[in-house]
């Protein structure tokens, strides 16, 4: 299991995202606004922390959805 902190585009807050693998692109549901947020590539402006391996997802983590191993766009 992998986790990272991201800056959410929907609410400008910070959320922990968890995934079974490190995705290039993914979506998640913002826990604050319940809006589906698209991360079409690993945006360093929105992902200031690297992915870290964990034994189990944290209690406050949000699951990455629609995981893709290849990003649709790159910076």
N, C-alpha and C positions, 0 to 999 in steps of 0.2 A: 504494500500500500504506500502511496506517495501523497504528500501534502505540500501546498504552497499558500502564501498569503497574496491576495490580489486587491487592487483598488477597483471597486465596483463602478462600472459606468452608469448603472441605474440609480444608485443612491450616494455615490462618492465616498462610501464607507469602505472599510477593510474587512474582507472575509477570508476564511480558510477554505480552500478547495481540496478535495481528496479524489484520488483516482487509483485504479489498479495498476496503471502504467503511466509513464510521463507522456501526455498527449502533445501534439503540435497544435491542434485546434480542438476546441470543445465549447459547450454551452453549459450554463448553470442557471438555477433559479435563485434570484436574489432573495435572501432570507428576510430582508427589510420590506421590499416593495412587492415581492412575489412575481416580479417580471422576469421573463426569460432573457438572459444576456448571452450574446454571442462573442466568443473569443476566437476569431478566424485564424490567428497566429499568436505566437508567444510575444506579446508586446512588452518590452522592458519597462515602458512607462507605467503599465498597469500591473506588472509582475516584478516588483523590486527584489523579492526574495527567490532564491533557487528552490526547486523541488527537493524535498528531503524525504528519505525513506523512514516510515514509521511502522510499528507493529500493528496498530489499529487506528482508525480515524478518530480524531478528537471529538469531544461531545458537541462542539460548536461548528464542526466542519460541514460543508455543503458538497454533495456529490457532483462530480463533473458528468455531464450528459453529452450524448452525440459525439463521443470521442473519435478523433481522427488522428492517425499517426503522421499525416502529411498536412502541413498548413496550406490553406488556399491562397494566402498572401504572405509575403515576407517583407520585412522592413529593410 
